[in-house]
Amino acid sequence: MLALTSCCATGAEADKLPAGFVYLRDVAPSIAQDMRYAGPDNFTGKPVPGYDAAECVLKRSAAEALKRAQEKAQALGLTLKVYDCYRPVRAVKAFLAWAAAPGDARAQRYYPHLRKSQLVPGYIAPRSGHSTGFAADLTLAPANAAAEAPSTADQDCTAPAADRGPETSLDMGTAFDCFDPKANTASPLVTPEQHKTRMLLKGILEGAGFKNYPGEWWHFSYAGANGTQAHDFPVEPRPAH
């Protein structure tokens, strides 16, 4: 696909997204995307309502800030990799409905030390900053890393990286979306090297204007997210350019 600069959104793109939103591929095509909620490799075990395409959508200012952060990562031989960006309100509601429903066979992987009923509101909130388009979940990976294959096993998300499945990103001490205190950014439960890697990610993102949520090493919000409107349009396939 032809990469576009941040200033040159096509008319098709403008028609596809509400004003102010962009596809990250049109602003920073080198950032890897592993959009977990568009497929079954997430804590619900299936694609989440509202994610009709595996695309990162963000407010333009947040996407441009990620582009600046990517340049810093690339200078270190790394790349950013996003797991989630804009999140429709309907997806947030689906998370709450999943948490309230009885039974779940995937508990060992995503919340090995909790019951599903304990996830709300501590880990699954009734409102999400992702719905504003100013928040992203992301990690770091080697610049030449291959795409990760979806995992079908129930590895403990707090287990050593080698036991968690085919991850190609840097070892942050837990998997993405791990509902556990070990996922806290400054958790003392991780190794010094894992902590150092988390601080590297945090430093790169903060240098571009993002702020980390202390409860999740992967979650960052761009300045201006608080108090902005939540949206509920679906993430649809990016128009062909």
N, C-alpha and C positions, 0 to 999 in steps of 0.2 A: 504494500500500500504506500502511496505517496505521503510522506510526512509533511505536514503543514506547520508553518510557524504560528505562534500564539496570536498573531495579529490577523490571520487570514482564514477565518472560518468560512466554509462554503455556505451557500444559500440552503443547501440540503441539510447541513448540520443545524443551521439556525431554525429551520422548520421542525427538526426532530426534537429539539430540546427547548425548555423554557428559557426565557431571556436570562443571560448571565451564566448559564451552564455550558460546559464543553466536555467533549470526550478527551480523556487524558492523552490518548494516542495522537491527537491533533496538536498537542502542546509539547509533550515529552515522550515521543515514541520509543525511546530507548529504555524507559522504565518497564521492568518486567511486571506482568499481571497474572495473578493466580487468584481469580475471583471466586472464592469458596462458596458463596451463597447462591451462585448461579448453577451449581451442580450438587451432587450428593455428599461431597467430602466436607461436611460441616456438622455441628453438634445436633442438628435436627435429623440428619441422615437422608435428606432429600433437597431438591431445589426449593428455594424460599420464594413465596409469592412476591412479585414485583421485580424479580431479577429474570428478565426474559432474554438477556444476553450477558455474556461474560465480559463486560466492559466497565472500566472505571470512569465514572462521571463525577465532575466536581464543579464548583464555582470557578470561574476563570482565574481569579486572584490566587486561589489555593492551588490550582493546577500549575500556574506559573511559578509559585513558590516551590512546588515539588520539582519543577525543572531546575531551579537553582540548587536545590539540595542534591539532585541527581548529578549535577556537574561536580560537586564536592566529592560525592561517592565515587564517581568515575576516576577522579584524580588519584584515588587510593586503590584503583583496580577492582572496584566493587560496583554494584548496581542496587538501586532501591527495587523492592518488589512489593506491590500492593496486593492485599487480600480483600479489602473492602473499601469503598469510597462513599459516594452518595447512597443512602439507604432509604427507600420509600417507607412512608409511615405504615403502609400495609404489611411490610416485612417486620417492623417492630411489633405490630399486633400479632403477627404469626408466631413470633418468638414467645410472646406472653401466653398465647393459646397452647403452644407446645409445652411450655413449662407447667401449665395447669392440667394438662392431660395426664392420665395415669400411665405408668409403665414406660420404660425406655431401656433398650438393650445396649445402648452405646455409652452408658454411664462411666464405665471403666476408663474410657479414653479421655473424655472431656471434663469430668468432675469426679475423679477417683476417690475423693475423701468427703464428698457431700451427697446428700439426697437431692433429687431434682427439685423438690419443693423448697429447698433452701436457696435456690438461685435467684429468686425475685424477692426484694429489689436489689440485693447486693451485687449481683453480676448481670442480671437482665433488667434493664430499667424501662419504665413505661414510656419514656421519651428518649430520643437519641440525637446527639449532635450531628450524627451522620446525615440525618434527614434535612439538614440545612445546606449540605453540599460543601461544608467547610472542614470536614473531618475525614481522616483516612486511617486505615489499619495497614501497617507495613513493616517490612524487615529489610535486612541487607543480605545480599548473596554475591558470590564471585561473579565478575562481569561476564564470564563465559559459561556460567552454570546452565545445565540443561533444565528444561521444565520438569517440575515434580509430577510423578504419576499419582493419580488419586489413590488414597489409602482406603482399603476395605477392612482392615483389621482394627481391633479395639486396643491399640497401644495406650498405655498410661501416658497422658500428656506431660507428666512430670518426670518420666523416666529418662535415662540417658539418651542422647540424640540417636545413637546407633540402634536403640530398641524402639524408636518411635515410628519407624517406617522410612520411606524414600525421600527424606528431606534434602534439598540441595542448598538451602539458605545457611547462613552462619548460625552457629549454635548459641541461642539466647537462653538456654536453660529450661525452657518449656516449649511446647508446641503453641501455635497460634490458637486463640480462643480457649485457652486452658483456664477453667474456672477453679483456681487454686491460689492460695497466698504466695506460692512460689512464682507466680506470674507478675506479682507486684514489681514495679521497675527497680526498686532498691532492695528487693528481698535479700536477706542474709542467707537464704537457703541455696543460692547458686554459687558456683565456683568463682574464684577471682577472675578467671579468663572470661567466663560468661558475663559477669558483671561489667568487665571492661568493654565487651562487645555491645552490651546494652547502652553503655554510656557513649560509645561511638555513634550509634544510631541516634541517640537523644541529642548529642552535640550537633550532628549534621542537620537534623530537623529543626532544632532550636535556632541554629544559625540562619535558617531560611524563614524564620518567623512563626514556627509552630510551637505548641506547648503540649507536653506529654501529660496524659492522665496517669497518675501514680499507681493506680490499681492494675494497669495493663501495659506492659513494656511496648506493645505494638501500636497503641492508640495515640494519635496526635491530632490536635485541632489548630486550624489557622486562625490568626487574629481576626475577630469580627464574627466568630461563630455564635457567641452568646447573644441571646435575644433576637436572633434572626428567624425568619419564617421556616417552618418545617414543610416539606413538600411530599406529595404522594404520587407523582408520575412514575410509570414503570421505566426500568432501564431496558431500552430496546437496542437492537443491532445498530451499530454505527453505519451511517450511509456510505456506500461505495464512493471512493474519490477517484 
